[in-house]
Structure formats: C-alpha cells, structure tokens
Amino acid sequence: MTDRNPRQLFNTWLLLAGAVISGMALMTIAGPAALVTAVLLGLAIVKSRYVALDFMGLRQAPSALRLGLLIWPAALVLVAAAKLVLSTVLFS
C-alpha cells in the first residue's frame, strides 16, 4: 500500500471522509445548483489527489506518473464542468 505509518493513513482517511460528508451535506442543504456542482467537482480533485498520493503510495513515485494520475481526474472534472456550463447556457 504505502510506506506511511497507520496514523498518517488514518488522518488521510478522515480527511477523505470529511470531504465526502461535507459534499453530501452541501447537496442536501443547497441542492443541485451550478455553484454546488462546481464545489463538488473541486472536492473530487482533492479526494483523487489524496487517494493517488497517499493510499496508492505515489508520493515517492516518478514525477511523470504522479502528474499523469493527477491530470486525469482534473481532465474529467473539466469535461464535467464544460457539460455543466453548456447545459446551463443552452437550457436556461
């Protein structure tokens, strides 16, 4: 898994769980508005970064591999954001 100690991994897990719970709470309180969706997409980038670097153990991996694994979710978020913008512009 990784060379980090269990306490560090538990702290990362708590951060990820907090991000998920805050996203769920945000959707419950504010509903599916464009701004809320944008915040949730930002949380997705943060979560993917922690999963790739901490749980997959890539903090000491070659920089090209780390960069590729962080660019991939960012590209998906950009596509999702573009779809959100287009649907908001076209159907409002």
C-alpha positions in Angstrom: 0.0 0.0 0.0 2.4 2.7 1.1 5.3 3.3 3.5 3.3 5.9 5.5 2.5 4.9 9.1 -1.0 3.9 10.0 -1.7 7.1 11.9 -0.9 9.2 8.8 -3.1 7.0 6.7 -5.9 7.2 9.2 -5.7 11.1 9.1 -5.9 11.0 5.4 -8.9 8.7 5.6 -10.5 11.1 8.0 -9.9 14.0 5.6 -11.4 12.0 2.7 -14.4 11.0 4.8 -14.9 14.7 5.8 -14.8 15.7 2.2 -17.4 13.1 1.3 -19.7 14.1 4.2 -19.3 17.8 3.5 -20.2 17.2 -0.1 -23.3 15.3 0.9 -24.3 18.0 3.4 -23.8 20.7 0.7 -26.1 18.8 -1.7 -28.7 18.3 1.0 -28.7 22.0 2.1 -28.2 23.8 -1.2 -29.5 21.4 -3.8 -28.1 20.7 -7.3 -27.2 24.3 -8.3 -24.4 25.1 -10.7 -22.2 26.5 -7.9 -22.7 23.5 -5.7 -21.8 21.2 -8.5 -18.6 23.2 -9.1 -17.7 22.9 -5.4 -18.3 19.1 -5.6 -16.1 18.8 -8.6 -13.4 20.7 -6.7 -13.8 18.2 -3.8 -13.4 15.4 -6.3 -10.0 16.7 -7.4 -8.9 17.0 -3.8 -10.0 13.5 -3.0 -8.4 12.0 -6.1 -5.1 13.7 -5.1 -5.1 12.2 -1.6 -6.1 8.7 -2.9 -3.4 8.7 -5.6 -0.6 10.1 -3.4 -1.3 8.5 0.0 -3.3 5.3 -0.5 -1.7 4.3 -3.8 1.7 5.2 -2.3 2.8 7.5 -5.1 4.4 10.3 -3.1 7.8 9.0 -4.0 6.9 7.8 -7.5 8.4 9.4 -10.6 7.0 12.8 -11.2 5.6 11.9 -14.6 3.5 9.1 -13.0 2.3 11.4 -10.3 1.5 14.1 -12.7 -0.4 11.8 -15.0 -2.5 10.4 -12.2 -3.4 13.9 -11.1 -4.1 15.3 -14.6 -6.5 12.5 -15.4 -9.2 13.4 -12.8 -8.6 17.1 -13.5 -9.4 16.5 -17.2 -12.5 14.6 -16.2 -13.6 17.5 -13.9 -13.0 20.0 -16.7 -15.2 17.9 -19.1 -17.9 17.7 -16.4 -17.6 21.4 -15.8 -17.9 22.2 -19.5 -21.0 20.0 -19.7 -22.5 21.9 -16.7 -21.8 25.2 -18.3 -23.2 24.2 -21.7 -26.4 22.7 -20.2 -26.8 25.8 -18.1 -26.4 28.1 -21.1 -28.4 26.1 -23.5 -31.4 25.1 -21.3 -31.9 28.1 -19.1 
